Amino acid sequence: MSTISGSSGFQNNIAQNRPVPVEAPDVKGKAAPETPAAPPKPVDMAVLSDAKALASKVIAATNQDPVAGAQEIPGLFKILKKGDKVWFSIGKEQLNKPFFFSANVSKSIGEKGLVGSQLGTSRLAEFRRSGNQIQLVAKHTENFAEAGTPQEKFVKEGFADSLIASAPLTPSSSRPEGEVLVEANALLFTDIPGYQQRLSKVYGTAFTLDTKNTNFTGIDNSEDHTSFGVQTHYQAPAIVPGTGSLPSTTPEGRSVLTEFRYNFLKLPEEPMKPRLADDRIGHFVTTRKDYTGDEGDGLVRYVNRWRLEKKDPGAEISDPVKPITYWIANDVPEEYRESVKEGILEWNKAFERIGFNNAIEVKQQPADATFDTLDAAHASVRWYTAADVGSAVGPSHVDPRSGEILDADIRMADVFGRSAKRVLVDNPGATVVHENAHDHAEHSHSHEGHTCEFAAHAAFEHEFAANLLEARGDQETSEKLAKAYVKDVVMHEVGHTLGLRHNFRGSTVYSPEQLQDAEFTKANGLGSSVMDYQPFNLAAPGEKQGELVQSTLGAYDYLAIQYAYAPLSGDEEAKSLNEIAKKTTTEPLYAYESDEAADASDPGVNRFDLGNDPLQFAEKQMQLGRELWDRAQTRELPEDASYQELTRAFSSGLNNFSKSARLAARYIGGVTVRRDRAGTGNPVHEPVPAEKQREALNLLMTSMFQPDSFRFKPEFVSRLAKDRFTTWGDQNIHVGQSVLRTQAGAMQMLLAPDVAQRLIDNPEKLAEGTPTLPLSEVYETLQNNIWSELGKGGEISQARRDLQREHLKAIAPLLSPTSKAPGEVGSIMRFLANELKSQVDQAASSGSGKSLEYRAHLAQCGQTLASALKLDA
């Protein structure tokens, strides 16, 4: 490799836009012909000769060849460098020839999702000549038809290519015949990654690209790969108050020096034989539409996977022709490198099952390495940091002709709970928000709309586990968590870069007894897949403590690797793949479900649950939360210790309650959803049994909505503290409001219109006489528990008054004639609201001798109900 280095400074990696699919095989699995926008045209040598003659005239007139004395760097594209000028020297055979192009983000701002080490966009691209311009063109590849057919012609006419960048030819008489020069500065000192729009959108300020202060930081060139580091300057005008903002992490907010890594990679001459995807088993896919025939919708989907071929095809087990190689970047802290390596190599177990020895290898990037692992030639694991909460992600880039993975860069950040601690201290009662999709244009780590937020959410899990273990006095186990956790996260993200999607059923296959048996889980994992989001496996008091985190692959992971990578002959492939995929619907150990079903109707498809009874797990987590609070309220901190430790204990316990309430609430109106096909005998949609729904409803009522559900000692509450370096104004931790947010969240889940609709619809899916949970029972149970003080003659505490007002606020929109909730909701809610008003009025009328707060509260509630019911208040 030929290398020129500038200021290195390349940090760590990020997200993924969906790769642009290129060339699809037909439905039989053969590679379909390439479909460029137009057939490659032979290079017009007369035009080149004219250009050379023109160059001679220009040079003769100026008495100067611009590239005279330039350094030549051989590689995929010849690169010439002279001072701060850089040129591509493009051979005639390289024009109109597709290559892989990617634009990655090496260095960024460190907030609002604008972080370093981002794997950015990728395209199938080519250089074209248009007159005296050289164009870098992204080819349209998502739609195709068989070469030579009328369909191919109308598809080419129907979908356009895109211009990435262009620049004029550089006249030179010193280059070999047939080569053309184009200035790389002019091509690459442009906003190829679209960062100007990203900056402007995030900050609401019109940033512009400053080419005068944009420069190359490094050039790497080899036979198959040409890569440039480019430091790019964006600037913003002075801010008019109230019209926008500026970055808070740069020394001068109006000036942002980012760094991009532009990669030109030679495509495989022979596309990898693609493998058709199956929706019963979870892989990322490359999708194209074939217009050749009229059957079906024309969509063809191929599994994204690395090219893996046996050196000895006849051997039962063989080394690969070319192993999948991951580099541990030299920015990974030394104390975690072994854990990273273990997490990567764990996947070799799955490849050994299908006949590959040493399918994956790991290399350490030397401290003085001149290459950047964000180029397209090195799959890697990198570390990064940001001012706001970080995450770990595992995106990849593929050859769209076949789904072959060409590059992948895993980025790791804040995996030890530092981010969670900051969030929980600054926002007591903060809860994890689950978002399934992000805009591809925002470069989030997503695959077809599904986002990996494992480490971001797991930071909260780690914080809770560490707090509880420390509160139990088990400091040694707490300190061991970090390295085990790194291996767990790396296994998960490597799974993504091998082509695997999430499997959110993976955590629900083993019993609580199996989970506390360390020997069992060392062999089988805490669940059937590392591609689930699993919480720490904390034992309850009196229970045997098993492994805390997933330490190995699960049964499903072996199956998913087998489907994608097992060497299969053409005759047996379709039948073998069907038999593999069928196991996910017929054998519970291999059950699969992914992002599109998470947080929807199926209570068995969750993030951060564990065990074959998620409701039992939710109850256990609530008990562990109370244990943490009980220990924290009696804990004697060392002299001079910060009281923020108590705040973290309070907040992480409350977050655990929120998560547990979500798990329980999903049983109410819950429907088990399966990916089965004909022949299994299972329904695709099966309502959760009524008794299980009532069990979940009762758990929520007793744990969340009783007068004594949340009690804290005054000496504990009075010592909860914020960070005094960063907190201005009110320093109080408002415990009551934090608890109320948790209760309100659970209440909103029970009153959600989609839950109501499922409760209404579920009887349609059941045989006549099968017990069901009526919608009215849910609403009546909730109301009776929240208003349990009415008719008892006692006072109503401040916390209960707040909760009751929150209930009225939640039901008022459902009483409106314009409510979009199902009609049954309005009628039931109106009936119950009238009953509640009568009870409130009666309690108010007998409230003499009660506190003013009691009387004022009931008076206000009566008026609120009358207004919502459109009564004469």
Number of C-alpha atoms within 10 A of each C-alpha: 14 16 17 16 15 15 11 16 14 22 25 30 33 29 32 29 23 24 23 23 26 27 27 34 26 17 16 12 18 16 18 21 16 18 24 21 20 12 9 12 8 10 16 10 12 9 13 18 13 11 21 21 15 15 19 19 15 16 16 12 9 10 10 13 17 16 21 13 10 15 13 16 20 18 16 18 23 19 24 21 19 14 7 8 16 22 24 20 23 19 15 17 11 17 20 21 15 21 20 23 24 25 23 26 29 30 25 24 19 20 18 14 21 22 25 29 30 32 34 30 23 25 26 27 25 21 19 18 16 11 11 16 14 23 21 21 21 24 23 21 25 20 22 29 26 20 14 9 10 11 17 20 17 13 18 19 11 10 15 13 15 12 12 19 18 22 18 17 20 20 23 24 21 13 14 10 13 18 18 24 23 22 21 20 19 16 20 24 21 17 18 16 20 12 20 18 17 17 23 17 14 17 15 14 22 17 23 18 18 18 17 9 12 20 19 24 20 20 24 23 23 18 14 15 21 27 27 24 30 24 24 25 21 21 19 18 11 12 14 9 7 6 9 14 17 21 18 12 14 14 9 11 15 17 18 23 16 20 26 27 29 26 24 25 25 18 18 14 6 9 20 20 16 25 27 24 22 18 12 20 26 25 25 23 28 29 25 23 17 25 18 17 11 8 9 6 10 16 15 18 23 28 25 31 27 21 20 20 18 20 14 12 13 8 11 12 17 19 20 20 13 14 19 16 15 25 19 26 27 20 17 19 10 9 9 14 20 14 20 23 21 19 25 25 17 18 22 16 17 21 20 17 15 19 21 26 18 18 24 21 14 19 12 15 20 13 9 7 10 18 23 26 29 34 28 27 20 20 23 27 33 26 21 23 19 20 14 15 22 26 24 29 34 28 29 29 28 26 28 27 31 32 32 25 20 22 23 28 34 28 30 26 22 20 23 20 24 16 21 27 23 14 20 24 24 20 16 24 30 20 22 17 8 12 13 16 17 16 14 17 15 20 21 25 29 23 22 17 17 19 22 29 18 22 29 21 24 26 24 27 22 25 22 29 24 24 24 25 17 18 19 15 11 13 14 10 13 17 13 12 17 18 18 20 23 24 25 25 27 27 27 29 30 27 25 24 25 23 25 24 27 27 28 28 30 36 30 25 21 20 14 17 12 17 26 20 15 17 13 15 23 17 12 20 25 37 30 29 34 30 31 27 27 26 22 22 20 21 18 13 11 6 10 13 15 20 21 23 22 27 22 25 29 25 19 26 23 20 22 25 21 19 27 24 22 20 16 13 9 11 8 9 17 15 10 15 19 13 12 17 23 20 18 23 19 15 9 15 20 26 26 28 26 19 21 12 16 21 18 16 22 23 26 29 29 28 24 20 29 30 23 18 17 22 26 19 18 24 20 16 22 22 18 22 23 19 18 24 25 15 15 23 19 12 13 9 12 7 6 6 9 15 15 19 18 22 26 28 28 30 30 31 26 28 25 25 28 25 21 25 28 20 26 26 23 26 27 30 29 25 23 16 19 18 17 18 13 8 7 10 9 14 15 13 17 16 25 21 17 18 12 16 23 17 16 22 22 16 20 23 17 13 18 25 23 15 18 12 11 16 10 14 11 9 10 17 17 11 16 23 19 24 14 9 6 7 10 9 5 8 12 12 20 13 18 17 15 19 23 19 18 21 21 19 15 22 21 15 17 22 20 13 17 16 21 23 17 18 21 19 13 19 17 10 13 13 8 8 7 10 12 19 20 15 21 19 13 20 18 14 13 21 18 15 15 21 21 15 16 19 12 8 11 12 15 22 13 13 16 21 18 15 23 19 16 18 20 16 15 16 19 18 15 24 22 15 10 9 14 12 19 14 13 14 21 20 14 17 19 20 13 17 22 15 11 19 19 14 17 21 17 14 21 20 12 12 17 11 8 14 12 10 14 20 20 12 19 25 16 13 21 20 16 18 24 16 13 19 18 11 10 7 10
